[in-house]
């Protein structure tokens, strides 16, 4: 029994690694391209690139584990079937249920990992990523270059004559975001300050003008503060319980939660179905691996997409019951009755 267990689990582990590692690298490359697009707009150090990649890592893992597990299960049993290895194992007196019990702990383990990654780690990294982007975009926005036109500062276009560190001379700001009015601010000098991630542009010794359809107003000032971001600074990172608590009254977040849970449970939900379809007589059936993997992907991601769109917990419960029934039917009537 131990040799049979090692033989089957060894085949599964090899198949999983051969699928997971290339798939992980491919998905990682997709996210690296996204990072490179961001780095083309914002200056990022080497450590910041690594940090940014780490924020995407839970999402990468969540994409790769379910499909890799499904493909590994299917490839393991289809290859053993077509090489007549399963026929020999059945001849030794092993029942299909016993063979599947060797790999069931793997399905439980991967589902547990996915739940932890998607429900516990994903919200934290999502918020950290949002903070990181906000901070870097703010720094990029406030990186004002001298004698360069069409630079943006919030709703303003800004021009400066000279720059020394965060001090500027000859500052001009113009805002015409509203077609019926405009704002013009001119200052002899200005300064950018960053106090606890609150970026402030301070203008000194200047004049200004604003218009509306009814009137034009002029002003003179000794000092003026313009805030790029709210004086409250960045949002604090919520705990996992507070983050998902919003799913009670926010349909979008509830749908996302149900989507994550359903995909996280997918290794268990399709384990019996995929196994039953992958164990067959090679005399009558061959080369079904790709078709079964494609079918399992549809079975997982179409209901998941419906759950994300609807955010309905009753539909979620209905899908879980349906998959349990499908597993029982496939194992009892498709597999056990034949072998």
SULMOZI-V378232 format. One record per backbone hydrogen bond with DSSP energy under -1.0 kcal/mol. CO is the residue of the C=O (numbers start at 1). NH is the residue of the N-H. If there is no record, write none. Layout:
CO/NH
CO/NH
This chain:
1/5
2/6
3/7
4/8
5/9
6/10
7/11
8/12
9/13
10/14
11/15
12/16
13/17
14/18
15/19
16/20
17/21
19/23
20/24
21/25
22/26
23/27
24/28
25/29
26/30
27/31
28/32
29/33
30/34
31/35
32/36
33/37
34/38
35/39
36/40
38/41
38/42
45/49
46/50
47/51
48/52
49/53
50/54
51/55
53/57
56/60
57/61
58/62
59/63
60/64
61/65
64/68
65/69
66/70
67/71
68/72
69/73
70/74
71/75
72/76
73/77
74/78
75/79
76/80
77/81
78/82
79/83
80/85
80/86
81/84
84/88
85/89
86/90
87/91
89/94
90/93
95/99
96/100
97/101
99/102
100/103
100/104
103/107
104/108
105/109
106/110
107/111
108/112
109/113
110/114
111/115
112/116
113/117
114/118
115/119
116/120
116/121
117/122
121/125
122/126
123/127
124/128
125/129
126/130
127/131
128/132
129/133
130/134
131/135
132/136
133/137
134/138
135/139
136/140
137/141
138/142
142/144
151/158
153/156
156/153
157/174
159/172
160/147
162/169
164/167
166/192
167/164
168/190
169/161
169/162
171/187
172/159
173/185
174/157
175/183
178/181
182/211
183/175
184/209
185/173
186/207
187/171
188/170
189/204
190/168
191/202
193/200
198/195
199/228
200/193
201/226
202/191
203/224
204/189
205/188
206/221
207/186
208/219
209/184
210/217
215/212
217/210
219/208
221/206
222/205
224/203
226/201
230/233
239/243
240/244
241/245
244/247
245/248
246/249
246/250
250/254
251/255
252/256
253/257
254/258
255/259
256/260
257/261
258/262
259/263
260/264
261/265
265/269
266/270
270/274
271/275
272/276
273/277
274/278
275/279
281/284
281/285
288/292
289/293
290/294
291/295
292/296
293/297
294/298
295/299
296/300
297/301
298/302
300/304
301/305
302/306
303/307
304/308
305/309
306/310
307/311
312/316
313/317
314/318
315/319
316/320
317/321
318/322
319/323
320/324
321/325
322/326
323/327
324/328
325/329
326/330
327/331
328/332
329/333
330/335
331/336
335/338
335/339
